[in-house]
Amino acid sequence: NIHSAYVGAFALTQLLGIEEESLPFVRYQRLIDTLSGAYENFSGTVRLELRQVGSMLYASFSQEGATQTFPVILEDESLSVVVGVEHIPIELISAPGRVDLLIERNRFHRVS
């Protein structure tokens, strides 16, 4: 699932015989496909939704009826949530059959 913004670049790399997995936008799109969904912390008090809008991934945090949405970027092989000028790292914790996300002191597990 390559976003339409990258179709031209993707086609060119195919014609040139460049391995698609070496392209940053392909790795980012695969990551978006893997991570998109709803998550909760283990106490259920904070909900996180990762969703694609255009060619970007956004994180929406909901707690006590308030929701805030921030862009998620991939930079130097690391994911982070951009809050103002601060980049908050997202650590992926892989377990058999699932991926948990560690953002600051909150560990989130997928609920859908």
C-alpha positions in Angstrom: 0.0 0.0 0.0 2.1 2.9 -1.3 0.5 6.3 -0.7 -0.3 8.1 -4.0 2.2 10.8 -3.1 5.0 8.3 -3.7 3.7 6.4 -6.7 6.1 8.2 -9.2 9.2 7.7 -7.0 8.2 4.0 -6.4 7.7 3.4 -10.2 11.1 4.9 -11.0 12.9 2.8 -8.4 11.2 -0.3 -9.9 12.4 0.6 -13.4 16.0 1.2 -12.0 16.0 -2.1 -10.2 16.4 -0.6 -6.7 15.2 -2.8 -3.9 11.9 -1.3 -2.5 12.7 -2.0 1.1 15.7 0.4 0.9 13.4 3.3 0.3 12.5 5.4 3.4 8.9 6.0 2.3 8.3 2.3 1.8 9.7 1.4 5.2 7.5 4.3 6.7 4.4 3.1 4.9 4.9 -0.5 6.1 5.3 0.8 9.6 2.1 2.8 9.3 0.3 -0.3 8.1 1.6 -2.3 11.0 1.0 0.2 13.8 -2.3 1.8 12.7 -5.0 1.0 15.2 -6.4 1.7 18.7 -4.3 1.2 21.9 -4.8 1.6 25.6 -2.6 1.8 28.6 -2.9 -1.1 30.9 -5.2 0.7 33.4 -7.4 1.8 30.5 -7.3 5.5 31.5 -5.5 6.7 28.3 -6.5 5.7 24.8 -4.2 6.1 21.8 -5.3 5.9 18.2 -2.7 5.8 15.5 -4.1 6.6 12.0 -2.9 7.6 8.6 -4.0 10.9 7.2 -2.6 11.5 3.7 0.9 10.2 3.8 1.4 10.9 7.5 0.8 9.0 10.7 -1.0 10.8 13.6 -1.3 9.9 17.3 -4.5 10.9 19.0 -4.4 10.6 22.8 -7.7 10.6 24.7 -8.0 10.9 28.5 -11.0 12.0 30.6 -12.9 13.2 27.5 -10.1 15.4 26.1 -8.3 14.4 22.9 -5.1 15.8 21.5 -3.6 14.8 18.1 0.1 15.0 17.1 2.1 13.9 14.1 4.4 10.8 14.3 7.6 10.9 12.4 10.3 8.4 11.4 13.7 9.9 11.7 17.0 8.0 11.7 15.2 4.7 12.2 13.4 6.1 15.3 9.7 6.9 15.7 8.7 9.9 17.7 5.6 12.0 18.5 6.1 15.7 17.7 4.6 17.9 20.4 5.5 21.5 19.7 9.3 21.6 19.2 9.8 18.4 21.3 10.2 14.9 19.8 9.0 12.3 22.2 10.4 8.8 21.3 8.1 5.8 20.7 9.7 2.5 21.6 8.3 -0.6 20.0 8.2 -3.6 22.4 7.6 -6.8 20.4 6.0 -9.8 22.0 4.8 -12.9 20.3 1.7 -11.9 18.3 1.7 -8.3 19.4 3.5 -5.0 19.5 3.3 -2.7 22.5 4.2 1.0 22.4 6.2 2.8 25.1 5.7 6.5 25.0 7.3 8.4 28.0 6.1 6.4 31.0 3.0 4.9 29.3 2.9 1.4 27.8 0.1 0.9 25.3 -1.3 -2.4 24.0 -3.4 -2.8 20.9 -7.2 -3.1 21.5 -8.3 -3.1 17.8 
